Amino acid sequence: MSGIAGVVRFERELSDDSTVSDLLRGLEHRALDGSITRRHGRAEFGYAHTALRRNHPASDHIDVCARTNRLIVVDASLHNACELAESCGLASARDPQVVPIARVLLAAYEKWGKDLADKLRGDFALVIWDPATKELYAARDAFGCRPLFLAHRLGEFAFASEVQSLVAADFVELKPNMVALSDFIVYSTHRAFEASFVQGINRVRAGHYAVIGSSGMTQVRYWPVPGIALNVDVGGQEDLASGFRRMLKASVAANMASVDGPLAIELSGGYDSSAITLLAAEHLAATPRGTPTHLVSFVYPGLTCDE
């Protein structure tokens, strides 16, 4: 998985010494195919690139809008990128073209503003700097598949895909967040999902977008957890089961279609991965691929556990 990082100074221009280079050094393991940076005014962003598909350059994920000067960096796998591009007038079904995802999202942000995150289908972490409002817009997918951590100091705001990136760049001092640690030790989970184990570093919560300015940060939930239907009769349960299977099958097909190279399906030994594998086999039978498909699993010698 690739990674993103960046820094913004709200009250003054960036100096020549690049904090982003230091942040990217903490993401070198995510940059198997190199890294790239973009700077404009008070903001500089970086993208640590690991190509998962052919014809997948790092420059597709970081850009500056020539008209609005908005700066974006995104780590994402979106299933509806083509539909977004068409909706924003960047492509059409009759004349399809490959539009860089960063360009698509800049156009989508101009169209929908802070409602952008709710329009995306897939997993993502993205950050947009708007020099007109002097605000950062940061968002994560509903399930939080792509991480995104934030830190603030002396009129500066930094973000990165991993906590260690912010610590290694000396943006924050390595001090434990005792509240978050004690919560995890006692309850085996976070009650405050926004906090990290390092004091001064927070995360954008799954299913949320954050708006960050010189006065602070506000997080807004854009994806509410759907309600659960109760007291469903037998016929209703069958309808729910068939509806769930239809949506899961469509999701598996969309994920497979987003990979244009060799495909790997991980088997962990549970019902969920087995169900996904069976649906993938159905899809392959109906829509053969030109590249190989592999089944993989992980074992730990000497331990009675799998993946």
Backbone as numpy.savetxt, mean C-alpha at the origin, in Angstrom:
# Nx Ny Nz CAx CAy CAz Cx Cy Cz
8.36 -7.09 -2.02 7.52 -5.90 -2.02 8.40 -4.66 -2.02
8.01 -3.66 -2.78 8.76 -2.41 -2.85 8.46 -1.56 -1.61
9.03 -0.36 -1.57 8.84 0.50 -0.41 8.86 1.96 -0.80
8.33 2.81 0.08 8.30 4.24 -0.17 8.85 4.98 1.04
9.32 6.19 0.80 9.84 7.03 1.88 9.79 8.47 1.41
9.85 9.41 2.35 9.84 10.81 1.96 9.90 11.73 3.16
10.13 13.00 2.87 10.19 14.01 3.93 9.63 15.32 3.38
8.97 16.08 4.26 8.42 17.39 3.92 8.79 18.37 5.01
9.21 19.57 4.61 9.42 20.67 5.54 8.31 21.69 5.30
7.49 21.92 6.29 6.30 22.74 6.10 6.62 24.23 6.03
7.68 24.67 6.70 7.94 26.10 6.81 9.10 26.59 5.96
9.89 25.71 5.38 11.05 26.17 4.61 11.39 25.14 3.54
12.23 25.56 2.60 12.63 24.67 1.52 13.59 23.60 2.05
13.68 22.50 1.33 14.62 21.45 1.69 16.05 21.91 1.43
16.96 21.45 2.27 18.37 21.74 2.05 18.96 20.70 1.10
20.22 20.87 0.75 20.85 19.97 -0.20 21.09 18.58 0.37
21.29 18.50 1.69 21.51 17.18 2.30 20.18 16.43 2.33
20.18 15.27 1.71 18.94 14.54 1.49 18.66 13.54 2.60
17.61 13.79 3.38 17.15 12.82 4.37 16.58 11.58 3.69
16.03 11.77 2.47 15.40 10.66 1.77 16.42 9.58 1.41
17.62 9.99 1.06 18.67 9.00 0.78 18.94 8.15 2.00
18.95 8.78 3.18 19.14 8.03 4.42 17.96 7.10 4.68
16.76 7.58 4.41 15.57 6.74 4.59 15.61 5.53 3.66
16.02 5.74 2.41 16.06 4.64 1.45 17.11 3.61 1.81
18.18 4.02 2.48 19.19 3.04 2.91 18.58 2.03 3.88
17.59 2.47 4.63 16.90 1.54 5.52 15.91 0.64 4.81
15.73 0.85 3.49 14.81 0.04 2.69 15.54 -0.69 1.56
16.86 -0.87 1.71 17.65 -1.48 0.64 17.16 -2.88 0.29
16.66 -3.63 1.28 16.17 -4.98 1.01 14.89 -4.97 0.19
14.24 -3.80 0.05 13.06 -3.65 -0.80 13.42 -3.06 -2.16
14.70 -2.80 -2.39 15.14 -2.13 -3.61 16.04 -3.04 -4.44
15.56 -4.25 -4.70 16.37 -5.20 -5.47 16.62 -4.72 -6.89
15.75 -3.84 -7.40 15.92 -3.30 -8.74 16.22 -1.80 -8.71
16.80 -1.33 -7.59 17.22 0.06 -7.49 16.20 0.95 -6.82
16.53 2.22 -6.69 15.64 3.20 -6.07 15.68 4.49 -6.88
14.69 5.34 -6.66 14.55 6.57 -7.42 13.97 7.62 -6.49
14.34 8.89 -6.69 13.82 9.98 -5.88 13.28 11.08 -6.77
12.34 11.85 -6.22 11.82 13.05 -6.88 11.69 14.14 -5.81
12.02 15.38 -6.19 11.97 16.49 -5.26 11.23 17.65 -5.91
10.44 18.35 -5.08 9.82 19.59 -5.53 9.58 20.49 -4.32
10.23 21.64 -4.33 10.02 22.60 -3.26 10.37 22.07 -1.89
9.38 21.92 -1.06 9.58 21.52 0.33 9.47 20.01 0.55
9.31 19.26 -0.51 9.10 17.81 -0.36 10.07 17.03 -1.24
10.50 15.89 -0.73 11.27 14.93 -1.51 10.80 13.53 -1.16
10.48 12.74 -2.19 10.00 11.37 -2.01 10.98 10.40 -2.65
10.95 9.16 -2.16 11.77 8.11 -2.73 11.00 6.81 -2.86
11.41 6.00 -3.85 10.75 4.72 -4.10 11.81 3.64 -4.19
11.72 2.63 -3.33 12.60 1.46 -3.36 11.92 0.38 -4.18
12.55 -0.02 -5.27 11.86 -0.78 -6.32 12.29 -2.24 -6.38
11.30 -3.12 -6.31 11.48 -4.54 -6.64 10.42 -4.88 -7.68
10.86 -5.17 -8.90 9.94 -5.40 -10.00 9.31 -6.79 -9.88
7.99 -6.84 -9.83 7.26 -8.11 -9.77 6.67 -8.48 -11.12
6.76 -7.57 -12.09 6.24 -7.83 -13.43 7.22 -7.29 -14.46
7.12 -7.81 -15.66 7.91 -7.27 -16.76 7.42 -5.86 -17.10
8.32 -5.05 -17.67 7.97 -3.69 -18.07 7.35 -2.92 -16.90
8.05 -2.94 -15.78 7.54 -2.37 -14.54 8.60 -1.44 -13.95
8.86 -0.27 -14.58 9.92 0.61 -14.12 9.57 1.34 -12.83
10.61 1.71 -12.08 10.40 2.43 -10.82 9.71 3.76 -11.05
9.99 4.40 -12.20 9.43 5.72 -12.48 7.91 5.71 -12.58
7.30 4.54 -12.75 5.83 4.46 -12.79 5.21 4.81 -11.44
6.01 4.76 -10.37 5.46 4.86 -9.02 5.77 6.17 -8.31
6.42 7.08 -8.98 6.76 8.36 -8.36 6.73 9.43 -9.44
6.09 10.57 -9.15 5.91 11.57 -10.20 5.57 12.92 -9.59
5.77 13.97 -10.40 5.35 15.33 -10.07 4.43 15.82 -11.17
3.26 16.32 -10.81 2.32 16.85 -11.80 2.84 18.19 -12.30
3.01 18.32 -13.60 3.56 19.54 -14.18 2.65 20.74 -13.97
1.35 20.51 -13.85 0.40 21.61 -13.73 0.15 22.04 -12.29
-0.02 21.07 -11.39 -0.35 21.39 -10.00 0.86 21.31 -9.07
1.97 20.74 -9.57 3.18 20.53 -8.76 2.96 19.57 -7.61
1.87 18.79 -7.65 1.68 17.77 -6.62 2.69 16.65 -6.84
3.23 16.15 -5.74 4.23 15.09 -5.77 3.63 13.83 -5.18
3.83 12.68 -5.84 3.25 11.43 -5.37 4.29 10.32 -5.38
4.16 9.42 -4.42 4.87 8.14 -4.46 3.88 7.08 -3.99
3.92 5.93 -4.65 2.92 4.90 -4.35 3.54 3.52 -4.46
3.21 2.66 -3.51 3.52 1.24 -3.56 2.19 0.52 -3.63
1.89 -0.12 -4.75 0.53 -0.63 -4.92 0.45 -1.74 -5.94
-0.60 -2.55 -5.78 -1.05 -3.49 -6.79 -2.56 -3.29 -6.90
-2.98 -2.53 -7.91 -4.38 -2.15 -8.05 -5.03 -2.94 -9.18
-6.22 -3.46 -8.89 -6.96 -4.25 -9.87 -7.79 -3.36 -10.80
-8.07 -2.13 -10.39 -8.93 -1.26 -11.21 -8.17 -0.07 -11.77
-6.86 -0.23 -11.99 -6.05 0.88 -12.52 -6.55 1.31 -13.90
-6.90 0.35 -14.75 -7.38 0.69 -16.09 -8.70 1.46 -16.02
-9.61 1.04 -15.14 -10.88 1.74 -14.99 -10.67 3.16 -14.47
-9.73 3.33 -13.53 -9.42 4.67 -13.02 -8.87 5.56 -14.13
-7.95 5.00 -14.93 -7.37 5.77 -16.02 -8.44 6.22 -17.01
-9.37 5.31 -17.33 -10.44 5.65 -18.26 -11.36 6.70 -17.67
-11.67 6.57 -16.36 -12.55 7.53 -15.70 -11.94 8.92 -15.67
-10.60 8.99 -15.63 -9.90 10.28 -15.57 -9.49 10.80 -16.95
-9.92 10.09 -18.01 -9.63 10.54 -19.36 -8.22 10.28 -19.83
-7.51 9.35 -19.17 -6.13 9.04 -19.55 -6.04 7.87 -20.52
-7.10 7.11 -20.65 -7.13 5.96 -21.55 -8.57 5.61 -21.83
-8.80 4.76 -22.81 -10.16 4.33 -23.11 -10.14 2.85 -23.45
-11.31 2.22 -23.34 -11.42 0.79 -23.66 -11.12 0.54 -25.13
-11.45 1.51 -26.01 -11.20 1.34 -27.43 -9.73 1.55 -27.79
-9.06 2.39 -27.01 -7.66 2.70 -27.28 -6.85 2.48 -26.00
-6.72 1.23 -25.58 -6.04 0.98 -24.30 -4.56 1.33 -24.38
-4.03 1.82 -23.28 -2.62 2.13 -23.19 -2.19 1.96 -21.74
-0.90 1.70 -21.58 -0.38 1.53 -20.24 -0.02 2.90 -19.69
-0.73 3.34 -18.68 -0.49 4.64 -18.06 0.17 4.38 -16.71
1.29 5.05 -16.40 1.95 4.85 -15.10 0.98 5.08 -13.95
1.06 4.21 -12.95 0.10 4.27 -11.85 0.18 5.59 -11.09
1.38 6.18 -10.98 1.51 7.46 -10.28 0.73 8.55 -11.02
0.81 8.54 -12.34 0.09 9.54 -13.13 -1.42 9.34 -13.00
-1.85 8.08 -13.00 -3.28 7.79 -12.85 -3.79 8.31 -11.51
-3.04 8.07 -10.44 -3.49 8.46 -9.11 -3.45 9.96 -8.91
-2.51 10.65 -9.54 -2.52 12.12 -9.48 -3.79 12.67 -10.14
-4.17 12.09 -11.28 -5.40 12.53 -11.96 -6.63 12.16 -11.13
-6.60 10.98 -10.50 -7.72 10.55 -9.67 -7.85 11.42 -8.43
-6.72 11.84 -7.86 -6.75 12.72 -6.69 -7.34 14.08 -7.06
-6.99 14.56 -8.25 -7.56 15.84 -8.70 -9.07 15.72 -8.88
-9.54 14.55 -9.28 -10.97 14.36 -9.52 -11.74 14.12 -8.23
-11.20 13.29 -7.32 -11.95 12.89 -6.13 -11.41 13.46 -4.82
-10.23 14.05 -4.85 -9.68 14.62 -3.62 -9.46 13.57 -2.56
-9.84 13.87 -1.34 -9.59 12.97 -0.21 -10.41 11.68 -0.27
-11.39 11.61 -1.18 -12.16 10.38 -1.37 -11.42 9.38 -2.27
-10.20 9.71 -2.67 -9.45 8.85 -3.59 -9.32 7.43 -3.06
-8.91 7.28 -1.80 -8.63 5.94 -1.26 -9.81 5.00 -1.43
-11.02 5.52 -1.27 -12.22 4.68 -1.35 -12.49 4.21 -2.78
-11.83 4.83 -3.77 -12.03 4.44 -5.17 -11.08 3.33 -5.61
-10.09 3.00 -4.78 -9.04 2.07 -5.18 -9.40 0.65 -4.79
-9.10 -0.30 -5.67 -9.36 -1.71 -5.42 -8.03 -2.47 -5.53
-7.59 -3.00 -4.43 -6.30 -3.68 -4.39 -5.61 -3.34 -3.08
-4.30 -3.52 -3.04 -3.57 -3.14 -1.84 -2.58 -2.03 -2.18
-2.43 -1.06 -1.27 -1.66 0.12 -1.60 -1.23 0.89 -0.36
-0.17 1.64 -0.51 0.24 2.70 0.42 0.70 3.84 -0.47
0.13 5.02 -0.28 0.46 6.14 -1.14 0.52 7.43 -0.33
1.34 8.37 -0.83 1.48 9.68 -0.21 1.50 10.72 -1.31
0.73 11.80 -1.13 0.68 12.91 -2.07 0.96 14.21 -1.32
1.89 15.02 -1.83 2.16 16.34 -1.27 1.51 17.39 -2.18
0.69 18.25 -1.56 0.01 19.31 -2.30 0.59 20.65 -1.86
1.44 21.28 -2.69 2.06 22.55 -2.27 1.06 23.69 -2.14
-0.10 23.58 -2.81 -1.10 24.65 -2.71 -1.71 24.71 -1.32
-1.99 23.56 -0.73 -2.59 23.51 0.61 -1.54 23.25 1.70
-0.31 22.94 1.29 0.77 22.59 2.21 0.35 21.43 3.11
-0.22 20.41 2.48 -0.68 19.22 3.21 -0.20 17.96 2.53
0.02 16.93 3.35 0.28 15.58 2.87 -1.00 14.78 2.97
-1.26 13.99 1.94 -2.36 13.02 1.96 -1.73 11.64 1.89
-2.00 10.81 2.90 -1.42 9.46 2.96 -2.55 8.47 3.18
-2.49 7.32 2.49 -3.59 6.35 2.60 -3.06 4.93 2.48
-3.79 4.01 3.14 -3.49 2.57 3.05 -4.75 1.81 2.69
-4.54 0.61 2.14 -5.68 -0.21 1.74 -6.45 -0.70 2.96
-7.62 -1.26 2.68 -8.55 -1.63 3.75 -7.97 -2.63 4.74
-7.13 -3.56 4.28 -6.58 -4.59 5.16 -5.16 -4.28 5.61
-4.61 -3.16 5.18 -3.28 -2.78 5.63 -2.18 -3.68 5.12
-2.33 -4.17 3.88 -1.30 -5.07 3.32 0.03 -4.35 3.12
-0.02 -3.08 2.76 1.20 -2.29 2.53 1.40 -1.35 3.72
2.53 -1.47 4.42 2.75 -0.66 5.62 3.11 0.79 5.30
2.85 1.68 6.26 3.21 3.08 6.10 3.32 3.72 7.49
4.54 4.16 7.84 4.82 4.74 9.15 5.19 6.21 9.01
4.88 6.99 10.04 5.03 8.44 10.01 5.76 8.93 11.25
6.52 10.02 11.10 7.21 10.63 12.24 7.32 12.13 12.01
7.32 12.90 13.11 7.34 14.36 13.04 8.44 14.91 13.93
9.13 15.96 13.45 10.12 16.65 14.28 10.34 18.07 13.74
10.38 19.04 14.58 10.82 20.40 14.27 10.38 20.91 12.89
9.09 20.87 12.64 8.58 21.38 11.37 8.78 20.47 10.19
9.26 19.24 10.43 9.46 18.26 9.36 8.57 17.05 9.60
8.15 16.44 8.52 7.38 15.20 8.60 8.01 14.19 7.66
8.24 12.98 8.17 8.83 11.92 7.33 7.93 10.70 7.36
8.03 9.90 6.30 7.28 8.64 6.23 8.16 7.59 5.60
7.85 6.33 5.87 8.59 5.21 5.30 7.77 3.95 5.44
8.13 2.95 4.64 7.41 1.67 4.69 7.77 0.85 5.92
8.86 1.20 6.59 9.28 0.44 7.77 9.78 1.37 8.86
9.57 0.97 10.11 10.04 1.74 11.26 11.55 1.88 11.22
12.25 0.80 10.87 13.71 0.82 10.92 14.29 1.85 9.97
13.57 2.19 8.92 14.05 3.21 7.99 14.11 4.58 8.67
13.08 4.92 9.44 13.04 6.20 10.14 14.08 6.25 11.26
14.30 5.11 11.91 15.30 5.06 12.98 16.71 5.12 12.41
16.96 4.36 11.34 18.30 4.32 10.74 18.71 5.68 10.18
17.72 6.48 9.74 18.01 7.81 9.20 18.16 8.85 10.30
18.07 8.41 11.57 18.17 9.31 12.74 17.09 10.39 12.73
15.95 10.06 12.11 14.85 11.03 12.13 14.18 11.04 13.50
14.20 9.90 14.17 13.72 9.81 15.55 14.75 9.04 16.37
14.72 9.29 17.67 15.59 8.55 18.57 14.94 7.21 18.91
15.75 6.17 18.99 15.23 4.84 19.27 14.87 4.73 20.74
13.59 4.96 21.06 13.07 4.83 22.42 11.81 3.97 22.37
11.68 3.02 23.27 10.49 2.15 23.24 9.23 2.89 23.63
8.14 2.55 22.95 6.82 3.04 23.33 6.25 2.05 24.34
6.38 2.37 25.62 6.06 1.41 26.67 4.56 1.09 26.70
3.71 2.05 26.32 2.26 1.79 26.31 1.93 0.73 25.26
2.47 0.92 24.05 2.20 -0.04 22.98 2.81 -1.40 23.30
4.01 -1.40 23.87 4.67 -2.67 24.21 3.89 -3.42 25.29
3.46 -2.71 26.33 2.72 -3.37 27.41 1.38 -3.90 26.92
0.72 -3.13 26.03 -0.53 -3.61 25.43 -0.30 -4.92 24.68
0.79 -4.97 23.91 1.06 -6.16 23.11 1.40 -7.35 24.01
2.17 -7.11 25.07 2.57 -8.20 25.96 1.37 -8.75 26.72
0.50 -7.85 27.19 -0.63 -8.27 28.02 -1.78 -8.82 27.18
-2.10 -8.12 26.07 -3.28 -8.46 25.29 -2.96 -9.17 23.97
-1.67 -9.32 23.65 -1.21 -9.94 22.40 -1.71 -9.21 21.16
-2.03 -7.93 21.30 -2.45 -7.13 20.17 -2.32 -5.67 20.54
-2.51 -4.79 19.55 -2.52 -3.36 19.80 -3.95 -2.91 20.06
-4.17 -2.20 21.16 -5.44 -1.51 21.32 -5.41 -0.18 20.57
-4.23 0.46 20.58 -4.04 1.70 19.81 -3.31 1.34 18.52
-4.06 1.00 17.48 -3.45 0.52 16.24 -2.61 1.58 15.56
-2.79 2.83 15.94 -2.03 3.90 15.30 -0.59 3.95 15.80
-0.34 3.47 17.00 0.99 3.56 17.60 1.89 2.43 17.13
3.21 2.67 17.16 4.20 1.63 16.90 4.94 1.35 18.20
5.89 0.42 18.16 6.68 0.10 19.34 7.78 1.13 19.61
7.98 2.06 18.67 8.99 3.10 18.84 8.31 4.43 19.12
8.73 5.08 20.17 8.15 6.36 20.56 8.36 7.40 19.45
7.30 8.08 19.09 7.40 9.12 18.07 7.10 8.65 16.66
6.88 7.35 16.48 6.54 6.81 15.16 5.14 6.22 15.21
4.26 6.70 14.35 2.91 6.18 14.23 2.71 5.58 12.84
1.61 4.89 12.66 1.28 4.31 11.36 -0.03 4.89 10.85
-0.16 4.94 9.53 -1.48 5.17 8.94 -2.25 3.87 9.11
-3.39 3.95 9.73 -4.14 2.74 10.04 -4.77 2.15 8.78
-4.93 0.83 8.78 -5.57 0.16 7.66 -6.97 0.73 7.45
-7.34 0.92 6.18 -8.67 1.45 5.89 -8.83 2.92 6.22
-7.72 3.63 6.40 -7.77 5.05 6.75 -6.94 5.86 5.76
-7.26 7.15 5.69 -6.34 8.10 5.08 -6.00 9.15 6.12
-4.82 9.74 5.98 -4.36 10.76 6.91 -4.10 12.06 6.16
-4.45 13.17 6.78 -4.13 14.49 6.27 -3.18 15.14 7.26
-1.99 15.51 6.78 -0.93 15.99 7.65 -0.53 17.39 7.23
-0.56 18.31 8.17 -0.13 19.68 7.93 0.79 20.15 9.02
1.15 21.42 9.01 2.07 21.94 10.01 1.50 21.90 11.41
0.16 21.85 11.52 -0.47 21.84 12.84 -0.71 20.44 13.37
-0.43 19.42 12.58 -0.62 18.06 13.07 -1.25 17.15 12.03
-1.78 16.02 12.51 -2.30 14.97 11.63 -3.70 14.56 12.06
-4.55 14.31 11.06 -5.88 13.76 11.30 -6.05 12.50 10.46
-6.53 11.42 11.08 -6.79 10.19 10.34 -8.30 9.98 10.23
-8.73 9.57 9.05 -10.15 9.38 8.77 -10.35 7.98 8.22
-11.31 7.25 8.80 -11.64 5.92 8.28 -12.51 6.08 7.03
-12.03 5.54 5.91 -12.81 5.60 4.68 -13.49 4.27 4.38
-13.03 3.19 5.02 -13.59 1.86 4.74 -14.16 1.28 6.03
-15.47 1.41 6.24 -16.07 0.82 7.44 -16.19 -0.68 7.31
-16.04 -1.37 8.42 -16.21 -2.83 8.41 -17.67 -3.13 8.12
-17.98 -3.91 7.08 -19.38 -4.19 6.76 -20.09 -4.89 7.92
-21.39 -4.60 8.06 -22.17 -5.27 9.08 -22.41 -6.74 8.74
-22.72 -7.53 9.73 -22.95 -8.96 9.55 -24.45 -9.25 9.69
-25.00 -9.89 8.69 -26.43 -10.21 8.74 -26.69 -11.32 9.75
-27.68 -11.11 10.60 -28.05 -12.09 11.62 -29.43 -12.68 11.32
-29.71 -13.83 11.94 -31.01 -14.48 11.82 -31.39 -14.74 10.36
-30.44 -15.28 9.62 -30.68 -15.57 8.21 -31.26 -16.97 8.07
-32.31 -17.12 7.27 -32.90 -18.43 7.10 -32.02 -19.29 6.18
-32.42 -20.55 5.98 -31.59 -21.48 5.23 -31.37 -20.99 3.80
-32.46 -20.54 3.15 -32.33 -20.04 1.79 -31.39 -18.85 1.73
-31.48 -17.96 2.74 -30.61 -16.81 2.79 -29.16 -17.20 2.96
-28.89 -18.22 3.79 -27.52 -18.68 3.99 -26.93 -19.22 2.68
-27.75 -19.95 1.92 -27.26 -20.45 0.64 -26.94 -19.30 -0.31
-27.79 -18.26 -0.30 -27.52 -17.09 -1.13 -26.22 -16.42 -0.70
-26.01 -16.31 0.62 -24.78 -15.70 1.11 -23.56 -16.50 0.69
-23.65 -17.82 0.80 -22.52 -18.68 0.44 -22.18 -18.56 -1.04
-23.21 -18.58 -1.90 -22.95 -18.47 -3.34 -22.42 -17.08 -3.69
-22.95 -16.07 -3.00 -22.47 -14.71 -3.24 -21.03 -14.55 -2.81
-20.67 -15.13 -1.66 -19.29 -15.05 -1.19 -18.35 -15.78 -2.15
-18.77 -16.95 -2.60 -17.92 -17.70 -3.54 -17.73 -16.92 -4.84
-18.76 -16.26 -5.31 -18.67 -15.49 -6.54 -17.67 -14.33 -6.37
-17.73 -13.64 -5.23 -16.82 -12.52 -5.00 -15.39 -13.01 -4.80
-15.22 -14.13 -4.09 -13.88 -14.67 -3.88 -13.27 -15.13 -5.20
-14.09 -15.77 -6.04 -13.61 -16.21 -7.35 -13.19 -15.02 -8.21
-13.96 -13.94 -8.17 -13.62 -12.74 -8.94 -12.33 -12.11 -8.41
-12.15 -12.14 -7.09 -10.94 -11.59 -6.49 -9.70 -12.38 -6.90
-9.81 -13.71 -6.87 -8.69 -14.56 -7.28 -8.34 -14.30 -8.74
-9.35 -14.22 -9.59 -9.11 -13.96 -11.02 -8.45 -12.60 -11.23
-8.88 -11.59 -10.48 -8.29 -10.26 -10.62 -6.84 -10.26 -10.20
-6.51 -10.95 -9.11 -5.13 -11.03 -8.65 -4.25 -11.76 -9.66
-4.76 -12.84 -10.24 -3.99 -13.58 -11.23 -3.78 -12.76 -12.49
-4.78 -11.98 -12.88 -4.67 -11.16 -14.09 -3.66 -10.04 -13.92
-3.40 -9.62 -12.66 -2.47 -8.52 -12.42 -1.01 -8.94 -12.52
-0.75 -10.25 -12.68 0.62 -10.78 -12.79 0.84 -11.25 -14.23
1.83 -10.64 -14.91 2.05 -11.02 -16.31 3.27 -11.94 -16.47
3.86 -12.38 -15.38 4.98 -13.31 -15.43 4.61 -14.60 -14.73
5.60 -15.38 -14.32 5.33 -16.61 -13.57 4.52 -16.32 -12.30
3.61 -17.21 -11.97 2.71 -17.01 -10.84 2.98 -18.06 -9.78
3.03 -17.64 -8.52 3.22 -18.57 -7.40 2.03 -18.48 -6.46
1.50 -19.62 -6.06 0.40 -19.69 -5.10 0.92 -20.39 -3.86
0.79 -19.75 -2.71 1.33 -20.30 -1.46 0.29 -21.16 -0.75
0.67 -22.37 -0.43 -0.17 -23.29 0.33 0.34 -23.35 1.77
-0.51 -23.00 2.71 -0.09 -23.02 4.12 -0.67 -24.20 4.88
-1.54 -24.97 4.24 -2.12 -26.13 4.91 -3.50 -25.88 5.49
-3.99 -24.65 5.36 -5.30 -24.33 5.90 -6.38 -24.32 4.85
-7.61 -24.08 5.30 -8.75 -24.06 4.38 -8.69 -22.86 3.43
-8.19 -21.71 3.92 -8.22 -20.51 3.09 -7.32 -20.65 1.87
-6.06 -21.05 2.07 -5.15 -21.18 0.93 -5.58 -22.31 0.01
-6.16 -23.38 0.57 -6.64 -24.48 -0.27 -7.81 -24.03 -1.15
-8.71 -23.23 -0.57 -9.86 -22.73 -1.34 -9.38 -21.82 -2.46
-8.41 -20.95 -2.16 -7.88 -20.05 -3.18 -7.21 -20.84 -4.30
-6.47 -21.89 -3.93 -5.79 -22.72 -4.92 -6.79 -23.41 -5.84
-7.87 -23.93 -5.28 -8.89 -24.60 -6.10 -9.57 -23.62 -7.05
-9.86 -22.40 -6.57 -10.47 -21.40 -7.44 -9.48 -20.96 -8.52
-8.19 -20.89 -8.17 -7.17 -20.55 -9.16 -7.09 -21.62 -10.24
-7.22 -22.90 -9.82 -7.20 -24.00 -10.79 -8.39 -23.91 -11.74
-9.57 -23.56 -11.21 -10.74 -23.37 -12.08 -10.48 -22.25 -13.09
-9.89 -21.16 -12.61 -9.64 -20.03 -13.50 -8.61 -20.40 -14.58
-7.58 -21.16 -14.19 -6.56 -21.58 -15.15 -7.14 -22.51 -16.21
-8.07 -23.36 -15.80 -8.70 -24.28 -16.76 -9.50 -23.51 -17.81
-10.14 -22.41 -17.36 -10.98 -21.63 -18.28 -10.15 -20.59 -19.05
-9.06 -20.10 -18.41 -8.22 -19.06 -19.03 -6.76 -19.45 -18.87
-6.24 -20.30 -19.73 -4.83 -20.74 -19.60 -3.87 -19.56 -19.70
-2.76 -19.66 -18.96 -1.73 -18.62 -18.96 -0.57 -19.04 -19.85
0.15 -18.06 -20.36 1.31 -18.35 -21.18 2.58 -18.52 -20.38
2.48 -18.31 -19.05 3.64 -18.46 -18.16 3.32 -19.49 -17.10
4.34 -20.11 -16.52 4.09 -21.20 -15.55 3.46 -20.72 -14.26
2.74 -21.63 -13.62 2.15 -21.39 -12.31 2.73 -22.42 -11.34
3.19 -21.96 -10.17 3.84 -22.82 -9.20 3.06 -22.82 -7.88
3.09 -23.95 -7.19 2.60 -24.03 -5.83 3.81 -24.07 -4.90
3.82 -23.23 -3.86 4.94 -23.19 -2.93 4.43 -23.31 -1.50
5.30 -23.81 -0.64 5.00 -23.87 0.79 6.32 -23.73 1.53
6.25 -23.44 2.82 7.45 -23.24 3.63 7.42 -24.17 4.83
8.55 -24.79 5.09 8.66 -25.66 6.25 9.89 -25.25 7.05
9.88 -25.57 8.34 10.96 -25.21 9.23 11.50 -26.51 9.83
12.65 -26.97 9.36 13.20 -28.24 9.88 13.36 -28.23 11.40
12.89 -29.30 11.99 12.99 -29.42 13.45 11.82 -28.86 14.21
10.91 -28.14 13.51 9.75 -27.56 14.16 8.49 -28.20 13.61
7.51 -28.39 14.48 6.25 -29.04 14.06 5.27 -27.95 13.59
5.70 -27.12 12.67 4.81 -26.11 12.12 5.20 -25.86 10.67
4.26 -25.34 9.90 4.54 -24.98 8.53 4.55 -23.46 8.44
4.22 -22.95 7.25 4.19 -21.50 7.02 3.33 -20.78 8.03
